[in-house]
Amino acid sequence: MNGTGSRWFVCGFGDAAAGVGGLAWDLGDPGALLLSEDGVRPATYSLEEGGDAATIEITAGDATIEATLSPRTAEIPLPDGDHTIVVYIADVDTKDRRTFQCAGQISRWGAEPFEGAGTFRHLAIDAGDESLLVAEARGEPGADHGEERTGAWLIRGEDESRFEDAFISTQYDGEGHPTRFGLELWPEEAERASRAAATRVAASSLGHVKVGGASAGLFRCQTDGVLGLGSYLLWRR
């Protein structure tokens, strides 16, 4: 595999309706997964970057998907921590010669994103209308889910707006892997008496893998009624 210029990154793309997608990451232990007609499987990846574009190839067994990522945005710095994100248009080719276009993203950190934390969560969701939702949470060692520090952003075009409050709820299977999650995101100065003021996401798992301390999965997401693909990476110390 080849680096992105930053050791710490998460790269995802895919289409929920097509049932094809990929996720690759390096948070100390590199890993990847591939979504195809066989479900979600552990995978290997190769990521090459040159100029503005990036090409990622993800392989699981005899299945391979390749995506050419063309930037839709410049690198966008997010206010919390040393975190930047680029939103891409992904031209995807599969081994059975299917081709399609979908959204993609690469998140990067200049330093270990979970330094000193007991848990770290990174979520990226295609919210439709050429927009991306990004949420993160960090918890102290031994902290409960509700005690984690959270942040969430809506990226539309080159504009980034931070939500004032972000609530992440997660259901797990018997082995502690996320199987469902919900997001409730409140913009600044929203009228809390109006439920319509919040952005809500409901998501169900398409499958997950575990690599080192990370459990990663792809999810079918409904964002205020819009279907999209989402990724959820959970790291535990």
Steps between C-alpha positions, in 0.01 A plus 500: 500500500610856449456795733299816460765745619354459851518176693164553666211486252161350415387471136152387403274488194205303366134489406235345724260430211773329294614298802866579427746693712832505675667635811873520571680648797826529687471592867816317597365164380407531130188323382232490233166349414312440177123500445380292204227247422675267745449749783774675696837324520844586636721634223834648406549832328738701288465878499683726256482878490629732230402859444144553617371150429538172687454139393414227746477128429337273756522121470328221694559149366419502128301827520665833422362850471696801382392859554645814347434782745467847347476781757168675535648732763835636606644368825264619773639545853252405771512716813552224759857372503744444215241354261443575131267344246464497121170403336534312171303373206595134459495326161479134598588193291431145618646171387175409326539824299225692670572870518325773693559834667456573870620720783828444684712662767844492657541618858853567626657582833842653554542300822349194665129588518434293812803600706412460867148375419336171590262512202496680166214505248506636145184508288460629143159494331390587147202722582389567140488833319881482466541532875695298755445459873806434716486417871771413751502404865779444751463348844731483797611150602207338679250772399146409401373566146301802620808656661699521176591835347326528164519725197312495170510698177300540182714548189321633193718624217794687649293604804532333839259561786533355847204368695469640850395164646553149364351190659618157384308189607636155415369143524752213516503129436623247755862563403474877537484590131260784404192368318280813505557863576307822516607862479314803625673821391393847613625813323600809694213707637243239397159515661498186715122496516494429126596140418543605136801710598717191553668284234439133573671189367386139549743232385514120479812295441591343166791321670815563699857382554743520791867589459713557809313736729266622226153373410391647165181465300288636218140597565182570308403847625181703486573870552171682535357244256790503251675165441879500504803296599675566828815376667558453873844431642520426872836472674534378859808488715 
